Amino acid sequence: MIVHRRTWFYRLPGQEFAKEISFELPVTAAQAKEFLRKTFGVLPLELWSH
C-alpha cells in the first residue's frame, strides 16, 4: 500500500528529536526521503506520517 501524505516527521542521524516537514501536495515516503536526501545530504533514520 502506497501512502500519500502532506505532513511527514523525520529524524536525521545525530538528532535526538523528530522534526516535521510539510509539502503542498501529498507525497509518498520515497518522495519525502529523496527530498530530505537532496536537502540535507543524508537519508533520515526514521520517517513516518501523520
C-alpha positions as CSV (number, residue, x, y, z in Angstrom):
1,M,0.0,0.0,0.0
2,I,1.4,3.4,-1.0
3,V,0.6,6.2,1.4
4,H,0.4,9.8,0.2
5,R,0.6,12.4,3.0
6,R,1.3,16.1,3.2
7,T,2.9,16.0,6.6
8,W,5.9,13.8,7.5
9,F,8.0,13.5,10.6
10,Y,11.7,12.6,10.3
11,R,14.8,12.2,12.4
12,L,18.2,12.6,10.9
13,P,21.4,11.0,12.2
14,G,22.6,12.8,15.2
15,Q,19.2,14.3,16.0
16,E,17.6,13.4,19.3
17,F,14.1,14.6,18.5
18,A,11.9,14.3,15.3
19,K,11.1,17.3,13.1
20,E,8.2,17.9,10.9
21,I,8.2,18.7,7.2
22,S,5.1,19.6,5.1
23,F,4.5,19.5,1.4
24,E,1.9,21.4,-0.7
25,L,0.8,18.2,-2.4
26,P,0.7,14.7,-0.9
27,V,3.9,12.7,-1.4
28,T,4.9,9.2,-0.8
29,A,7.6,8.1,1.8
30,A,10.0,7.5,-1.1
31,Q,9.5,11.1,-2.3
32,A,9.9,12.5,1.2
33,K,13.1,10.6,1.7
34,E,14.5,11.8,-1.6
35,F,13.7,15.4,-0.8
36,L,15.4,15.0,2.6
37,R,18.4,13.4,1.0
38,K,18.7,16.2,-1.5
39,T,18.2,18.9,1.1
40,F,20.4,17.5,3.9
41,G,22.7,15.1,2.1
42,V,21.7,12.1,4.2
43,L,18.7,9.8,4.5
44,P,16.6,10.0,7.6
45,L,17.0,7.4,10.3
46,E,13.2,7.4,10.9
47,L,10.3,8.7,8.7
48,W,6.7,8.4,9.5
49,S,3.5,10.2,8.5
50,H,0.7,11.8,10.5
